[in-house]
Amino acid sequence: MSILMNVAQLQERTSAGKRTVLLDVRWVLGDPHGHDHYLAGHIPGAVFVDMDAQLASHGRPEDGRHPLPTEADFAQTVRTWGINGGDTVVIYDDAGSAAAARAWWLLGYSGIANVYLLDGGLAAWRAAGLPLAEGEETAEPGDAVVRYGAKETIDSDGAAAWAGILLDARAGERYRGEVEPMDPRAGHIPGAVSAPTTENLAPDKTFLPAAWLGARFAALGVAPGSSVAVYCGSGVTAAHQIAALEIAGFKAALYPGSWSAWSNQPGRPVATGADGDRVEG
């Protein structure tokens, strides 16, 4: 089953009156005004999703910048979004699905089926000349059941011991340790392979075709039967990488704490350079 829905398919559903829960995850790192952007214009019927309040919890630095919400908290959030069992859910953002993928992954992790990313997001909707709505929208509470564990996760010890392919979804310069704008140490987990999420997308911010993504991941060492895990800065865009892997036909585990957790744990080794040519404790 595809995890993507295009604008034409979404428009057909909504025009035909088919029940569709729309979620708007308007979040970009460094921009605290996502809700304002949503209020100014969103796909009609979409409910705003707050990344920091609904798609993450807040703990110790060694837990990372965006730890997963507790199961109980996320269950309440899912109900406020108006999701019922069996509903079709379509999620979008205005950032190439980088933020929307976090909600997509969490719903899948919760065992909720029929969840799609709107390919191209809000930009594709606008490009099609379709209308936008302003202001806040809310939903009648839903009854969907949340039960964590339907997708694989690993923690810091799991990342340290990972025997398969560990993909680093951050920009290449952060992987190499040339810059680090957010976290206390620069570099990457030793043995990880650089795989920036930006390379999953076409110029119009839609996902590349499955065959192209398959070739991309094959070049990074991913093959049928490979054990794959993914991390990024704080566990958000790593979900985008997992989405791209699923489009290509592969499954992968998420390291939710990601680099923000790893780099806050004294004693965890750090590698720098294009091929991890230097490792420090």
Backbone torsions as a table, in degrees:
resi	resn	phi	psi	omega
1	MET	NA	132.1	178.0
2	SER	-67.0	147.9	174.8
3	ILE	-98.7	1.6	-177.5
4	LEU	-109.9	146.5	169.4
5	MET	-129.3	133.6	178.9
6	ASN	-91.5	172.9	-175.2
7	VAL	-62.0	-41.2	-179.5
8	ALA	-61.6	-40.7	179.0
9	GLN	-66.6	-40.9	178.3
10	LEU	-65.8	-43.2	179.5
11	GLN	-61.9	-39.2	178.5
12	GLU	-62.6	-42.5	179.8
13	ARG	-62.5	-49.9	-175.4
14	THR	-68.7	-36.9	179.1
15	SER	-66.0	-32.2	-179.7
16	ALA	-84.9	-1.3	179.2
17	GLY	75.8	19.2	178.7
18	LYS	-75.7	132.7	-176.9
19	ARG	-60.1	123.4	-178.4
20	THR	-142.1	124.1	175.2
21	VAL	-91.3	120.7	-178.8
22	LEU	-106.0	129.8	179.7
23	LEU	-121.5	130.2	-178.9
24	ASP	-109.0	109.3	-180.0
25	VAL	-104.0	79.6	-175.3
26	ARG	-87.4	88.4	-176.6
27	TRP	-145.2	131.5	172.6
28	VAL	-136.4	135.3	179.7
29	LEU	-54.8	126.8	179.3
30	GLY	92.4	-6.9	178.4
31	ASP	-116.2	105.4	-176.8
32	PRO	-85.0	10.2	-171.0
33	HIS	-108.0	28.4	-178.2
34	GLY	-57.4	-40.9	-179.3
35	HIS	-65.9	-37.9	177.3
36	ASP	-63.0	-40.7	178.5
37	HIS	-62.9	-41.5	177.4
38	TYR	-60.4	-47.7	-178.7
39	LEU	-61.1	-33.0	-178.0
40	ALA	-74.3	-22.4	179.4
41	GLY	173.5	120.5	178.9
42	HIS	-144.7	168.5	177.2
43	ILE	-65.5	130.4	-177.3
44	PRO	-52.3	131.8	179.0
45	GLY	94.1	-10.6	-176.0
46	ALA	-76.1	140.9	175.9
47	VAL	-99.7	138.0	-179.6
48	PHE	-73.2	138.1	176.5
49	VAL	-114.0	125.9	-178.7
50	ASP	-94.5	111.2	-177.6
51	MET	-55.8	-53.2	-172.8
52	ASP	-72.1	-35.1	-176.3
53	ALA	-89.2	-28.4	-172.5
54	GLN	-115.0	-26.9	-176.8
55	LEU	-105.7	7.4	179.9
56	ALA	-153.8	159.2	170.7
57	SER	-111.7	-172.2	-177.3
58	HIS	-137.0	123.1	-177.7
59	GLY	-137.8	-145.4	-179.3
60	ARG	-76.6	156.9	177.4
61	PRO	-54.0	-37.2	-179.0
62	GLU	-70.7	-6.9	174.6
63	ASP	-89.5	-9.8	179.8
64	GLY	97.6	170.6	-176.2
65	ARG	-79.4	-25.2	-179.8
66	HIS	-134.4	66.8	175.7
67	PRO	-60.2	156.9	178.3
68	LEU	-65.1	144.3	173.1
69	PRO	-64.8	156.3	175.2
70	THR	-64.5	157.7	179.4
71	GLU	-60.2	-41.3	-179.2
72	ALA	-65.0	-43.4	-179.8
73	ASP	-65.3	-42.2	-178.1
74	PHE	-69.3	-34.2	177.0
75	ALA	-60.1	-41.0	178.3
76	GLN	-66.6	-40.8	178.5
77	THR	-60.7	-46.5	-179.1
78	VAL	-59.3	-38.6	178.1
79	ARG	-66.0	-39.3	-179.9
80	THR	-68.2	-24.2	175.6
81	TRP	-74.3	-11.3	177.6
82	GLY	84.4	23.2	-178.0
83	ILE	-86.3	124.7	173.4
84	ASN	-104.7	159.6	176.1
85	GLY	-57.9	130.0	179.1
86	GLY	90.3	-6.3	179.0
87	ASP	-66.0	153.6	167.8
88	THR	-92.6	126.8	-177.5
89	VAL	-116.5	131.2	178.1
90	VAL	-123.8	128.0	-173.6
91	ILE	-119.5	140.8	178.5
92	TYR	-146.3	166.5	171.1
93	ASP	-145.2	-164.0	177.1
94	ASP	-123.7	33.3	-174.3
95	ALA	-142.1	40.6	177.0
96	GLY	66.9	26.7	179.9
97	SER	71.0	10.2	-179.2
98	ALA	-62.8	-38.4	178.4
99	ALA	-88.2	-40.6	-179.5
100	ALA	-57.9	-32.8	-178.0
101	ALA	-63.2	-28.7	177.6
102	ARG	-63.2	-45.4	177.6
103	ALA	-66.7	-40.9	176.7
104	TRP	-56.8	-47.8	-178.2
105	TRP	-64.7	-44.7	-178.3
106	LEU	-62.5	-40.6	177.5
107	LEU	-65.0	-40.5	176.3
108	GLY	-65.7	-39.7	177.0
109	TYR	-61.7	-28.7	-179.3
110	SER	-83.3	-2.5	179.5
111	GLY	86.2	13.5	-179.4
112	ILE	-91.4	125.4	-176.5
113	ALA	-93.9	176.7	175.9
114	ASN	60.1	45.0	179.5
115	VAL	-113.2	128.3	-174.8
116	TYR	-127.8	151.3	167.1
117	LEU	-94.6	135.8	174.4
118	LEU	-77.8	110.4	-173.7
119	ASP	-66.6	121.9	-176.6
120	GLY	91.5	-15.7	174.4
121	GLY	60.6	-150.4	-175.9
122	LEU	-62.6	-32.5	179.5
123	ALA	-61.9	-39.4	179.1
124	ALA	-68.1	-37.8	177.4
125	TRP	-63.0	-45.9	178.6
126	ARG	-63.1	-43.6	-177.8
127	ALA	-61.3	-27.9	178.3
128	ALA	-81.0	-0.6	178.7
129	GLY	72.8	24.4	-176.9
130	LEU	-88.0	154.9	-172.8
131	PRO	-74.3	156.8	174.5
132	LEU	-117.0	154.3	175.6
133	ALA	-110.6	154.3	178.0
134	GLU	-114.6	160.8	176.3
135	GLY	86.2	-177.7	-176.9
136	GLU	-87.3	143.1	172.0
137	GLU	-126.4	140.3	177.8
138	THR	-125.2	167.4	-177.7
139	ALA	-125.5	154.2	169.9
140	GLU	-66.0	137.4	-177.6
141	PRO	-54.9	138.4	-179.8
142	GLY	-96.2	-179.2	-177.1
143	ASP	-126.8	16.5	-178.5
144	ALA	-61.2	143.9	179.9
145	VAL	-95.0	128.0	177.4
146	VAL	-103.2	125.4	177.9
147	ARG	-141.9	102.3	-176.3
148	TYR	-60.6	150.3	171.8
149	GLY	119.9	0.9	-177.2
150	ALA	-75.9	-15.8	172.9
151	LYS	-122.9	157.3	-175.4
152	GLU	-84.1	140.6	172.3
153	THR	-129.3	158.9	172.2
154	ILE	-132.4	156.6	175.4
155	ASP	-104.2	-169.5	-176.8
156	SER	-62.9	-41.3	177.4
157	ASP	-63.8	-38.0	177.8
158	GLY	-64.6	-38.5	177.8
159	ALA	-66.2	-39.2	179.9
160	ALA	-64.9	-34.0	-176.5
161	ALA	-97.4	2.5	-173.2
162	TRP	-60.1	123.1	-176.3
163	ALA	-95.3	-8.4	-179.8
164	GLY	-96.0	-146.2	-179.3
165	ILE	-94.1	126.1	179.5
166	LEU	-112.3	113.8	-177.3
167	LEU	-98.3	133.8	176.4
168	ASP	-102.0	113.1	-172.0
169	ALA	-87.5	2.8	-178.8
170	ARG	-78.0	171.6	175.1
171	ALA	-60.0	150.9	-175.8
172	GLY	-58.4	-37.0	-178.5
173	GLU	-67.8	-29.7	175.3
174	ARG	-74.2	-41.9	176.5
175	TYR	-56.3	-45.5	-176.5
176	ARG	-73.7	-12.6	179.9
177	GLY	84.7	16.6	-179.4
178	GLU	-76.4	-32.7	177.2
179	VAL	-140.9	153.9	173.7
180	GLU	-152.0	94.0	-174.2
181	PRO	-80.9	-14.1	-169.7
182	MET	-122.5	-38.1	-167.2
183	ASP	-110.9	162.8	-168.4
184	PRO	-71.0	-22.9	178.7
185	ARG	-130.2	149.0	179.9
186	ALA	-101.0	146.6	178.6
187	GLY	129.9	-154.1	-178.5
188	HIS	-148.1	169.2	177.3
189	ILE	-68.7	128.9	-178.9
190	PRO	-54.3	132.2	179.8
191	GLY	92.6	-12.1	179.9
192	ALA	-71.3	153.1	179.6
193	VAL	-108.5	134.0	179.9
194	SER	-72.5	127.2	-179.0
195	ALA	-148.4	72.4	-176.5
196	PRO	-57.6	136.6	-178.1
197	THR	-65.5	-24.7	179.4
198	THR	-58.7	-23.7	-179.1
199	GLU	-82.2	2.0	174.1
200	ASN	-86.2	-9.3	-167.6
201	LEU	-116.7	149.2	170.6
202	ALA	-79.5	170.0	-179.5
203	PRO	-57.1	-28.1	179.9
204	ASP	-87.3	10.9	176.6
205	LYS	72.6	13.0	168.1
206	THR	-85.3	158.4	177.7
207	PHE	-68.5	145.2	173.5
208	LEU	-63.2	156.4	177.5
209	PRO	-58.3	154.3	-176.7
210	ALA	-54.7	-41.6	-178.4
211	ALA	-64.3	-39.5	179.0
212	TRP	-67.2	-42.1	177.4
213	LEU	-64.5	-39.3	177.6
214	GLY	-59.6	-42.2	178.4
215	ALA	-66.4	-37.9	178.6
216	ARG	-61.4	-48.9	-177.8
217	PHE	-71.2	-32.2	175.6
218	ALA	-61.0	-39.5	178.9
219	ALA	-66.1	-21.6	177.6
220	LEU	-91.9	2.9	176.6
221	GLY	100.7	1.8	-179.6
222	VAL	-82.6	129.5	179.9
223	ALA	-137.7	162.6	176.4
224	PRO	-52.2	129.9	-178.8
225	GLY	89.8	-5.7	179.2
226	SER	-65.7	143.8	170.0
227	SER	-89.3	116.8	-174.3
228	VAL	-123.3	136.9	172.1
229	ALA	-131.6	153.5	-175.0
230	VAL	-133.5	140.4	169.8
231	TYR	-137.8	166.3	177.2
232	CYS	-141.9	-141.2	177.4
233	GLY	-77.1	-51.6	-177.2
234	SER	-134.7	15.5	176.8
235	GLY	93.2	2.3	-178.4
236	VAL	-86.2	-61.8	-176.3
237	THR	-73.5	-14.3	173.3
238	ALA	-60.5	-31.8	176.6
239	ALA	-64.1	-33.1	176.2
240	HIS	-63.3	-40.8	177.6
241	GLN	-64.3	-39.3	178.4
242	ILE	-65.0	-37.8	175.8
243	ALA	-61.7	-46.0	179.1
244	ALA	-62.1	-40.0	177.1
245	LEU	-62.3	-41.9	179.1
246	GLU	-65.2	-38.1	176.1
247	ILE	-59.6	-37.5	-179.8
248	ALA	-80.9	-5.6	176.4
249	GLY	99.8	15.3	-178.4
250	PHE	-117.4	151.5	173.4
251	LYS	-105.2	151.5	179.8
252	ALA	-149.6	152.3	175.3
253	ALA	-90.1	150.2	176.6
254	LEU	-104.1	134.4	168.7
255	TYR	-98.1	94.6	-171.9
256	PRO	-59.8	-39.3	-178.7
257	GLY	-67.7	-34.8	176.2
258	SER	53.3	-156.6	-173.6
259	TRP	-61.7	-31.9	-179.1
260	SER	-64.3	-31.6	175.4
261	ALA	-79.2	-49.8	-177.0
262	TRP	-56.2	-47.1	-174.3
263	SER	-73.1	-13.1	176.9
264	ASN	-94.8	3.6	-179.1
265	GLN	-108.2	103.8	-179.3
266	PRO	-55.9	138.7	179.1
267	GLY	96.3	-16.8	175.6
268	ARG	-72.7	128.1	-179.2
269	PRO	-69.8	151.9	-179.2
270	VAL	-127.8	132.5	176.2
271	ALA	-107.3	148.9	175.6
272	THR	-131.7	164.6	-178.8
273	GLY	95.1	169.3	-175.7
274	ALA	-67.0	-30.4	-176.8
275	ASP	-124.2	26.7	179.3
276	GLY	62.8	39.6	-173.0
277	ASP	-77.3	-7.8	178.0
278	ARG	-136.2	125.4	-179.4
279	VAL	-121.1	130.6	177.1
280	GLU	-121.9	149.7	177.5
281	GLY	-76.0	NA	NA
